[in-house]
Amino acid sequence: MKVLGIIAEYNPFHNGHSYHITESKEISGAETCVAVMSGNFTQRGDAAMFSKWDRARAAVLCGLDLVLELPFVYACNNAGYFAKGAVQILNGLNCVDCVSFGSEAGDITKLSKTAEIILNETPEFKKNMRESLEAGNSFPQARAFAVRATAGAECAEILNSPNNVLAAEYLKQLHLTESAITPITIKRKGQEYNAVFPEGELSSAAAIRNAFGLTEPGGGIREYIPDGSYKILKEINTDIKEKINKLFFLICAKVLTENEENLEKILSAGEGLGYKLKKETRKSGDLENLIAGIKSKRYTRTRIQRLLIHTLLNLTAADFQDITDSGLNYARVLAFNDKGAALLKEIKSSGTEIPVITNINKQVRESDDIYKILKYDILASDIYNLISGEDVYKKSDFLVQPNHKP
């Protein structure tokens, strides 16, 4: 059986995702599709619209066969580590034939050329990168500048679009790991990723999140999402603004009870960001003002959003370094259908390079190395349940089991 891999967030699952799956299956000829999906906090440092369990269930109802969790330490991180963690999982399953990702370019050759440049940093590239950073530019800006200076405007233009950046990072990781998985890209259709209001059949996830709840629950987004995703949304009582407010208070409490030295040790901090975080927390008033008070030309909004979540979960740079140096990762099962169940059986019988976890109570002990990474997912779920008004015990990762939908 030919297996297609997809790396996604599904926040929420919308018509564009259905289009991507359909096109990918047609091009690849795959019979089964497995997705690696971020958990309760996303790559940009946001709390997901609804829980990882519900998003995974929606994905299975909308065409996926098996959904696995991308661990928090990789999911809530920059594009390079997001890609590293996801590709590591797909490689580790030992059954994925191809991986498909959306991109603004829609051209695997152009994306591969850019991936090669950022993979093989020449002395000239490093010099341009360093000079741009010293001028106060952010990492994405500095890298785009270095690519432009060494390879021309066409390659640099690739890095101006977020899905292209992720695509280039996926290709980079496939090369670094000498992966046998074949990459496929589908040209992104519909709105720009950062559109504010939904429009047309293929609207952006950001616009859909913005419109959610404008009328009846899920009513403001009905035409932009498939039936399976809408079914899940109608079952969920969620208030995005309330989540953000509760998250802000938790972040404030964490920052105010930590000293600046400890804040500087957090992943995404350093260079005085811990001091600035403490200073701005005292006068911000809400999450938006806190982010605005810290972000700058050098530090992007997404960097600051991730900093806040890393601080809340106490993910230090040293602990993350230990995790990556040890190559720790796992495939946590969130949802599957009958085809997914058959694939899981095949994966387990054939053997994998990473643990496949369906029940953490039976499969993981706190003394195990894998717990170094799993503990952040457990905590992320607890915090997410807290800001969502859910029962922290009953909805914890220790009790919720993968959803099986035929």
Sequence and secondary structure as in RCSB ss.txt:
>XXXX:A:sequence
MKVLGIIAEYNPFHNGHSYHITESKEISGAETCVAVMSGNFTQRGDAAMFSKWDRARAAVLCGLDLVLELPFVYA
CNNAGYFAKGAVQILNGLNCVDCVSFGSEAGDITKLSKTAEIILNETPEFKKNMRESLEAGNSFPQARAFAVRAT
AGAECAEILNSPNNVLAAEYLKQLHLTESAITPITIKRKGQEYNAVFPEGELSSAAAIRNAFGLTEPGGGIREYI
PDGSYKILKEINTDIKEKINKLFFLICAKVLTENEENLEKILSAGEGLGYKLKKETRKSGDLENLIAGIKSKRYT
RTRIQRLLIHTLLNLTAADFQDITDSGLNYARVLAFNDKGAALLKEIKSSGTEIPVITNINKQVRESDDIYKILK
YDILASDIYNLISGEDVYKKSDFLVQPNHKP
>XXXX:A:secstr
  EEEEEE  TT  HHHHHHHHHHHHHH  SEEEEEEE SB TTS B SS HHHHHHHHHHTT SEEEEE HHHH
SS HHHHHHHHHHHHHHTT   EEEEEESS  HHHHHHHHHHHHS  HHHHHHHHHHHHTT  HHHHHHHHHHHH
H HHHHHHTTSHHHHHHHHHHHHHHHTT   EEEEEE  SS TT SS  SSS  HHHHHHHTTSSSTTGGGGGGS
 HHHHHHHHH    HHHHHHHHHHHHHHHHHTS HHHHHTBTT  TTHHHHHHHHHTT  SHHHHHHHH  SSS 
HHHHHHHHHHHHTT BHHHHHHHHHHT   EEEEEE HHHHHHHHHHHHH  SS EES HHHH  TTSTTHHHHH
HHHHHHHHHHHHTT  TTTTSTTT   EE  
